[in-house]
Structures are given as C-alpha cells and as structure tokens.
Amino acid sequence: MENEKILIAKEVSISHGTQSVVQHIHFSMEKAEFVYLIGKTGSGKTSLLKTLYAELPLQKGNIQLLGYELSKLDRKETPFLRRKMGIVFQDFQLLTDRNIEENLSFVLKATGWDNRNKIKLRIGQVLAQVGLFDVEKKMPHQLSGGEQQRVSIARALLNDPILLLADEPTGNLDPAIANEIVELFIRINQGGTAIIMATHNHFFLKKYPARVLWCENGQVKDISKEEVKMKMTEP
Ligand SMILES: Nc1ncnc2c1ncn2[C@@H]1O[C@H](COP(=O)(O)OP(=O)(O)OP(=O)(O)O)[C@@H](O)[C@H]1O
C-alpha cells in the first residue's frame, strides 16, 4: 500500500527522572522511508530511539509503531515488536567471545529459528547483503571496524525488519568507511526497509540527501533542504 504509515508519534515527551529531553513532539514515518535524525550530543536522539525500541517506556504521548501502541505495550509484546525492527549501535555490540556465525545464530535461535540448515543459509544471505564473504569463522577482533559494523547490520537484518534504527552507526569509523556504511544503509532502504539513522554528522546530508528530523531544544522537527543548508552553515 502506498503512503502506509509505520510510525505515528503524537504529543510525545521523554524525560530521564526530572530531566526533560524532548517535549510534545509529533512526527510520522511511511513504509520504506529513509530519515536522518540529526542533533548535537545530548539533544535526545538516543533517548528517542530507545523509546521506539521499547527500551525506555513511553511515559507521555502516543506512538503507534508497526501495529503496536507503545503507551499500552505489554512487556510480553516487546519481543514481537522488536522482531519487526533491527537496531545498529555506534559500538557494534558484537559478542567478543564468539565467532561471526555464532553471533548471528545466537539472535536467530533466540527468535525461534531451530533448523540448522536454514540458520546457516540465512546467515550467508545477510552477510552477502552487507558485502561480507567467508567471515563466518572469524572472531570479531579479526575484522576491521567497518567490517564489524557490517556484521552488526547483518545481525539487524536477520529477521527481515520493517524498520531499522541506527544510532550514530558511523561514529567509530573513519570518514571513507563511514560513507560506505551510509551507502549500505541506502541500498538496504532501496530494498524496502525503512531506516532512522541518528547522527550528528551533517556531511552525510549533502552527499546523501534524505528527509531530516532535526533534534534541538527539546523539539524534533521536519526541516526542509533549505533549512538544512542554513543550519549547516551555522557555526
Ligand atoms: N539513563 C539516563 N539517565 C539520566 N539522564 C540521561 C540518561 N540517558 C540520557 N540522559 C540525558 O538525556 C539527554 C539526552 O541524551 P541522549 O543520549 O538521548 O542524547 P543524544 O542526542 O543521543 O546524544 P549523543 O549524541 O551524545 O548520544 C542528555 O542530557 C543526557 O545526559
């Protein structure tokens, strides 16, 4: 269906104890959209992504996400919501004592996969999707940072998510590798997966333009290409 909304956030406020992070924000997202969530350190990007991933309970407002209403989410429903999403972190978060195949099969087994051949096949598919071959038996430390981030993206793709959340996924990578990772996200998005990529790096906006949600002063707002240009020239 065209213009199908996968996320509708209304009157959402997020706080940590008495510290308010964002107030009364509204935004929505359609199927297969690519959205940058841009904002300085501390502006609330991670808190918003954690709320979407149901890691932080939604205290104020409503978020309809992939068929669930987060303000009414039952704890038992959380794994089912998460199965429709993938998440990628700045620091990869691979299990350092297991090889790549074991890192990925761990997630599949935890989400109900039990057929060894199907598990092997799926792992090969997602690794190929992120451009990695013959890495199954390697340990995370035997891979470069960029390769480790590709593995973590492969892990996020295992259950064919509708929405991928990426929190500063290029923060630990040098610029050339960071560009390759953004290009990979764009390819994944072109395959139909919606993506929210949080970053404080404005340079991607110029090279890879897309919709921008700007996070500043407790607000999260859609901004136009012109506003993006103006913000990028601000000191
Ligand atoms: N668990 C927590 N307890 C208390 N305050 C928190 C917690 N997590 C974040 N904060 C505060 O909330 C505000 C928003 O933080 P958040 O991590 O969401 O911002 P961010 O835009 O993702 O920043 P960064 O780019 O540094 O990750 C900050 O002032 C931070 O100190």
The ligand as a Tripos MOL2 file, in Angstrom:
@<TRIPOS>MOLECULE
LIG
   31    33     1     0     0
SMALL
NO_CHARGES

@<TRIPOS>ATOM
      1 N1         19.7970    6.9700   31.5240 N.pl3     1 LIG1
      2 C1         19.8410    8.2850   31.6680 C.ar      1 LIG1
      3 N2         19.6390    8.8770   32.8650 N.ar      1 LIG1
      4 C2         19.6670   10.2070   33.0080 C.ar      1 LIG1
      5 N3         19.8780   11.0880   32.0080 N.ar      1 LIG1
      6 C3         20.0980   10.5720   30.7940 C.ar      1 LIG1
      7 C4         20.0930    9.1560   30.5510 C.ar      1 LIG1
      8 N4         20.3360    8.9500   29.2330 N.ar      1 LIG1
      9 C5         20.4840   10.1800   28.6730 C.ar      1 LIG1
     10 N5         20.3460   11.1430   29.6170 N.ar      1 LIG1
     11 C6         20.3990   12.5980   29.3610 C.3       1 LIG1
     12 O1         19.3980   12.9290   28.4250 O.3       1 LIG1
     13 C7         19.8590   13.8800   27.4770 C.3       1 LIG1
     14 C8         19.7110   13.3240   26.0660 C.3       1 LIG1
     15 O2         20.6380   12.2560   25.9010 O.3       1 LIG1
     16 P1         20.6620   11.3420   24.5870 P.3       1 LIG1
     17 O3         21.7190   10.2910   24.8230 O.co2     1 LIG1
     18 O4         19.3090   10.8980   24.2630 O.co2     1 LIG1
     19 O5         21.1610   12.3910   23.5030 O.3       1 LIG1
     20 P2         21.8720   12.1500   22.1100 P.3       1 LIG1
     21 O6         21.3800   13.2260   21.2020 O.co2     1 LIG1
     22 O7         21.6790   10.7490   21.6540 O.co2     1 LIG1
     23 O8         23.3830   12.3900   22.4450 O.3       1 LIG1
     24 P3         24.6750   11.5820   21.9080 P.3       1 LIG1
     25 O9         24.8690   12.0090   20.5000 O.co2     1 LIG1
     26 O10        25.7610   12.0560   22.8330 O.co2     1 LIG1
     27 O11        24.3860   10.1110   22.0870 O.co2     1 LIG1
     28 C9         21.2930   14.1920   27.8630 C.3       1 LIG1
     29 O12        21.3010   15.3770   28.6150 O.3       1 LIG1
     30 C10        21.7090   13.0120   28.7220 C.3       1 LIG1
     31 O13        22.6600   13.3960   29.6700 O.3       1 LIG1
@<TRIPOS>BOND
     1     1     2 1
     2     2     3 ar
     3     2     7 ar
     4     3     4 ar
     5     4     5 ar
     6     5     6 ar
     7     6     7 ar
     8     6    10 ar
     9     7     8 ar
    10     8     9 ar
    11     9    10 ar
    12    10    11 1
    13    11    12 1
    14    11    30 1
    15    12    13 1
    16    13    14 1
    17    13    28 1
    18    14    15 1
    19    15    16 1
    20    16    17 2
    21    16    18 1
    22    16    19 1
    23    19    20 1
    24    20    21 2
    25    20    22 1
    26    20    23 1
    27    23    24 1
    28    24    25 2
    29    24    26 1
    30    24    27 1
    31    28    29 1
    32    28    30 1
    33    30    31 1
@<TRIPOS>SUBSTRUCTURE
     1 LIG1         1 GROUP 0 **** ****
